[in-house]
């Protein structure tokens, strides 16, 4: 049975003066991304895709290099659109994300609702899966992974979002979307 592996990017360098969708990886993030390669060798990945955001793309570049496979950036795999939200302190951000998950049809944070972010992301994931002949790995972001896992596999969005580290991954069987494993931290 083929697998879908949704990978949350490695740890970025946080710069409060730069929008989060522009953050890239630092040394620690690159080291952690390289450790993902060993965890991914067990799969027969025929399709590796990533979000267009630098932190995800850089994580995916490291994976592609380590596995010797090609990579394509795919529109629609980016994080929930929060480009209009200034940097928030951790407690305030967590509270806003909890509301975002609880009220999926209400614009709570950013430029799209949870429902809109899910639809965009799910359409992009489905497009990547359609083109694949084996296991699919997608490097993306925590909020959209949590939305997807909630709707396809009944995982609790907020709980999953809180436990996913930088990097981490969730593996689904296809086409059932049964969760095979959740690796909440790769160190």
N, C-alpha and C positions, 0 to 999 in steps of 0.2 A: 504494500500500500504506500503510495507516495506521501511525502511529508511537506508541510509548509512550516518553515522556521522563520518566525518574526524576531528580529534581533534589535534590541535597543542599543543605540550607538554607545561608544565608549565616552569616558569623562572628558568634557570640553574644558577649555580655559574660560572661566566666567569673567566677563568684563561688564560691569554694570553700565558703562557708557556706550556699549555696543548692543544692538538688538540681539536677542538670543538666537534668532534664525541665521545669524552671521558668525556665531562662535565656531571655532575650530578646535582640534585636539592639541593638547600639549604633550610633553614627554610621557606623563603618567597615562594619559588616554591612549597614546600610541602603543605603549607597553601592554596595556590591558586588551586592546584590540588584537594584538598579535597572539595573545593567549586564547582568543576565540577560535583561532585556526585549529588548534588541537581538538577542541570540543566539536568542531564541525566536520572533522575527517570521517566520522562514522556514517555520514550521509552521502548519498549519491546526488550531489547538487548539480543540476543541469542548467539552472537559471539562478543568477545572482543579480539582484536589483537593489537600488538604493534611492533614498530621498535625495533631492537636489541640495539640501542644506549641508554646509561644509562638514559639520561634526559627523553626520551619517555617511556622507560621501567618503570622507577620509577613513572612517572605520571600515567601510566596504572596500576601499582601495587596498588596505592592509590584508583583508580577508582574501580578496581576489589574487593578490600576489602570493600569499601563503598557500592557497589551494591550487594555484595555476589555472584559474578559470577567468572567463570574461565577465565584465560587469557592465550593466547599463543603468543610467539614471532615469528615473521614471517620474514624470509629473504626477502630482496627486498623492505621493507617498510622504509629503512633508507633514510636519507637526500641525496640530490645531493652530489655526492662524491667530497669533497673539502679537502681531507686528505693531499694533497700536497701543500695546500695554507697556508702560515703563517697568523697569526692574523693581521687583517687590521683595520685601523681606520674606523669609521662609514661612513664617506662621501665616502671614497674610495670603501668600501664594497658595499654600496648602488648603486654607479655608475656601479660597475662590475656586480651586479645582474640585473640592468636595461639592460645592454648589453646582458647578458645571456638570458633574456626573449625575447629581440628583435631579436636575432640571434640564434634561437633554433638548427640549424644544425651545428653551428660553435663552436669549443671548445674555450670558452671564459674564463672560470674559473674552475679550478679543473681538475678532471680526466674524466668527462663525459659531453657531450653536454646536453642541455635542452631536446632534442629529446630522447637521450639515457636514461636520468633520468626518463622522463615520461614513456617510454616503460617498463622499469624495474619495476617502481612503479605501473603502471596500471596493469601489469601482476600479481603482488603480490596482489593488491586489488581485482582483479577479482577472484583470487584463494580463497581469504577469503570469498567473497560473495557467491561463488558456494557452500561452505560448510554450509552456514547459512540457518536457517529456519525462522528467524524473522529479527529484526533490527540488523544492524552491526555497531559496533563502532571500529575505528582504531585510535590509538594514534601514531602520526607521526610528521612530520616537515613541516614548512611553505613553503619552496620552492617547494617541491614535491606536496603539497596540491594545491598550486597555479597553477602548471602545469596541474594537473589533472582537476581542476575546469575550466581551460581555454578550454581544449580539450573536456571535457564531457558536459560542461554547458555554454560555451562561456563567462565565467567571464574573465575580464582583469587580466592577471597574475600579473603584477607588482602592480597594484592598490590593488588587494586582498592581495598580499604578504606584502605590506606596512601597511595595516590596521589591519592585524591579530596580536593580542596581545599574551602574554604568560600567561595563555593559552587562546585558542579561539577555535571555531569550525564552520564548515559548514555542513549543513544537506541537503541531496539530497533525493528525492523520487526515488525508484527503481521500475522498470528498466529504467525509462525515464531520470534520472539524472537532473530533474528539481530541481532548488535550492529552498528549503523550507524556510531556514533561514541561516543567517550568524550572529553568535554571536562573535563579534570581540574582546571582552575582557570579561573575567570572573574574577572579583575581589572579 
